[in-house]
Amino acid sequence: MPRTPDERKWGGQELGERHREVLRAALHLFAERGYAGASLRELARRLGMQQPSLYHYFRSKDELVDQILTTFGFGGIGSLPPGMV
């Protein structure tokens, strides 16, 4: 049976609303600028937080991408339900 992405969980743990907000903002940033062009500084700016605060949610940019792919599935932004884009 195929695994269905669950936006509420990461590593078996429930994600808070702010964590999901960080992942959604990062997904949009990567879609706009690509991996190399997306900076954590810009992500923090868009979220209205300090860059070091992002590390509460992930340890590295690579882990951020892994969380996005695991949480939203490989379909990327096109696989998000209506109203989330």
N, C-alpha and C positions, 0 to 999 in steps of 0.2 A: 504494500500500500504506500503510495507516495506521501512524503511528509508535507504537511501544510504549514506554511510560515505562520508563526504566532507572534504578533507584534508586542504582546504583553510579556514575553519571556526571553531571557538570554542566559545560557548556561544553566537552565533549569530553575532560574530565579525570576520572580516577578519584576518587571521593569516599572519604575515609577513614571508618572506622566512627563516629568521634566526630562528623564532619560529618553523617552520616546520622542519628545520634542527635539532633543539634540540630534538623534538619529535621522529624523525627517529633515531637519535643516541641513545636515551633512549630505544626505542623499541629494537634495536640490543643488547644493554647492558642487558636488562631484559631477552631477549631470550638466551643470553650466560650464564648469572649468576643467573637468577631467581630474584624474588623480594628481598629476604633477602640478597643475595650476591651482588646486584647492589648498588653501593654507588654514591651519588651525587658528591663526590670528583672525582671519576673515570669518571663520565659523563662530568664534567667540564674539566678535563684533556684532554679527547678525543676531546672536542670541542675547546680547546685552550683558555679557559676563566677561570676566577676566580669563585669559587663555589658560593659566594654570588650573582653573576650576574645571576645565574639560577633562582633566586627567582623573577626576573622580569617577567618570563614566567609562573610560577606556585608557589603556596604558600607552598606546601608540596609534599613529595614523593607520597602520596596517590592521590593528585590532578593531579600530573604528569601522574600516571597510568590512572586516569579517562580521562584525555585529550587524551592519546594514544588510549584508547578503543573507545572513542567517535569519534575521528578523523579518525582512520583507520578501525574501526569496530571490531567485535569480532573475525574475522578471523586471527588476528595477522599478523605476518610477511609474512605468506603465501598468504595473501589477497592483498599484495602490487602489483601495476602494474609492469611489467617487467622494468628493469633499475633502480628501486628504492631500490633494495636490495643490 
